[in-house]
Amino acid sequence: MPYYAFSEPFFIHAITHLHVGSGSSVEEEIDLPFQRDELGYPTIYASSLKGAIKSFLLKEFPDKRDVIYKVLGKDENPEEASLGTFLDAILFAIPSRIIEIDSAKPHVWVYVTAYELLKKVKSYLDSISQLSNASFSNLQNTINSILCKEGKNITLDNSLKTAILNEDFHVELEALNVNIPNITNDDVPFLVLEDSIGKEVINRSLIRVRRIRIDKDKKTVVTGGLWSEEYVPMKTIFFSAFLGKESKESAIFVSYILRKLKYVILGGKETIGKGIVELRWGRDVL
């Protein structure tokens, strides 16, 4: 019998710029950096993801509060283990500015990822398949085909050969006749870059914003009221999954609550038009 009865992989698409912060920092060049994984790539910690989704569901489904608390846990009773688990969201792809060379149909931007990130996605899929007896062979096979080219800069199902990314990174590309259908839905090239270059391109794709706090009476900046924040740009894609244990509550939660969720706000900042994301469930795109 599998450990988890329910497995729901999903993709998180940033509709607006997105900031899921790791708290203030005195060591980083950014005061409020985006959350990072152990390799330094942007990520969304499971605790941030779970908290935002739970808060949203409690507002959307007030008549199902008991089920939501049973599956996702109740803040007032943290010692009781919840039936459901969210995984940290892995960066799947990020938009990068591009200057195409010798292209008949130039693009303004492309999707970029790195081999190391796809390996992490594959490890998620492999473990979920074992723990829940679910099958995600389409995406697993696609990633396996890509990983066979590790060390090379490739473009998927596109004739792009040479490009300059984020104004500074000149890359020669090898075409691989593989596509990732229904995940991006954007008619732009999808590039997989060698890890060292990919990490630099991804880091350069992030948005750093300076913000100030104004003294309303004096119309001047408050002392100490200047700080910087880090965002991932709109159209960035993350990958995560929900896993649920066998129970009546989990079945109700997955079938009648979670699968109806399409949009949510992550990281706050909604008052300045940030943080709106779309959830695309694996059953629809894999």
LINRA-V158182 format. One record per backbone hydrogen bond with DSSP energy under -1.0 kcal/mol. CO is the residue of the C=O (numbers start at 0). NH is the residue of the N-H. E is the energy in kcal/mol with one decimal. If there is no record, write none. Layout:
CO_NH_E + CO_NH_E
//
This chain:
5_243_-2.6 + 7_241_-1.6 + 8_281_-3.5 + 9_239_-2.6 + 10_279_-2.8 + 11_237_-2.3 + 12_277_-2.8 + 13_234_-3.6 + 16_274_-2.5 + 17_231_-2.5 + 19_34_-2.3 + 30_24_-1.9 + 31_229_-1.8 + 32_21_-1.7 + 34_42_-2.1 + 36_39_-1.4 + 40_36_-2.5 + 43_88_-3.0 + 44_48_-2.3 + 45_49_-3.2 + 46_50_-2.2 + 47_51_-2.1 + 48_52_-2.3 + 49_53_-2.8 + 50_54_-2.3 + 51_55_-2.0 + 52_56_-2.7 + 53_57_-2.4 + 54_58_-1.2 + 55_59_-2.1 + 56_60_-3.0 + 60_63_-1.9 + 63_67_-2.4 + 64_68_-2.9 + 65_69_-2.0 + 66_70_-2.2 + 67_71_-3.0 + 68_72_-1.7 + 69_82_-1.2 + 70_83_-2.8 + 73_76_-1.7 + 76_79_-1.5 + 82_244_-2.2 + 84_242_-2.9 + 88_43_-1.6 + 89_238_-2.9 + 92_236_-3.0 + 93_111_-2.0 + 95_109_-2.2 + 96_165_-2.6 + 98_163_-2.3 + 107_97_-2.0 + 109_95_-2.6 + 110_190_-3.1 + 111_93_-2.2 + 112_192_-2.7 + 113_117_-1.8 + 114_118_-2.3 + 115_119_-1.5 + 116_120_-2.1 + 117_121_-2.5 + 118_122_-2.3 + 119_123_-1.9 + 120_124_-2.4 + 121_125_-2.9 + 122_126_-2.2 + 123_127_-2.9 + 124_128_-2.3 + 125_129_-1.6 + 126_130_-2.6 + 127_131_-2.0 + 128_132_-1.3 + 130_3_-2.4 + 135_139_-2.2 + 136_140_-3.0 + 137_141_-1.9 + 138_142_-2.6 + 139_143_-2.3 + 140_144_-2.1 + 141_145_-1.8 + 142_146_-2.8 + 143_147_-1.1 + 145_148_-2.1 + 146_149_-1.7 + 148_151_-2.1 + 152_173_-2.3 + 153_191_-2.4 + 154_175_-2.4 + 160_172_-3.8 + 161_100_-1.7 + 162_170_-2.8 + 163_98_-2.4 + 164_167_-1.4 + 164_168_-2.3 + 168_164_-2.9 + 170_162_-2.0 + 173_154_-1.9 + 175_156_-3.2 + 175_177_-2.7 + 185_187_-2.2 + 188_110_-2.4 + 189_155_-2.5 + 190_112_-1.8 + 191_153_-2.6 + 192_114_-1.2 + 193_197_-3.4 + 194_198_-2.7 + 195_199_-1.2 + 196_200_-2.6 + 197_201_-2.7 + 198_202_-2.4 + 199_203_-2.1 + 200_204_-1.1 + 206_230_-3.1 + 208_228_-2.8 + 210_226_-2.5 + 212_221_-3.1 + 214_218_-2.7 + 219_214_-3.7 + 221_224_-3.0 + 224_212_-2.2 + 226_210_-3.6 + 227_31_-1.9 + 228_208_-2.9 + 230_206_-2.8 + 231_17_-2.4 + 232_235_-1.6 + 235_13_-2.7 + 236_91_-2.9 + 236_92_-1.8 + 237_11_-2.6 + 238_89_-3.1 + 239_9_-2.6 + 240_86_-2.0 + 241_7_-3.0 + 242_84_-2.8 + 243_4_-1.4 + 243_5_-2.2 + 246_250_-1.8 + 247_251_-2.2 + 248_252_-2.8 + 249_253_-2.7 + 250_254_-2.2 + 251_255_-2.5 + 252_256_-1.2 + 252_257_-3.4 + 253_258_-1.5 + 256_259_-1.0 + 257_260_-1.8 + 261_278_-3.6 + 263_276_-2.6 + 268_271_-1.5 + 268_273_-1.9 + 269_272_-1.5 + 274_265_-2.7 + 275_14_-2.2 + 275_15_-1.5 + 276_263_-1.9 + 277_12_-3.0 + 279_10_-2.9 + 280_283_-2.1 + 281_285_-3.0
//
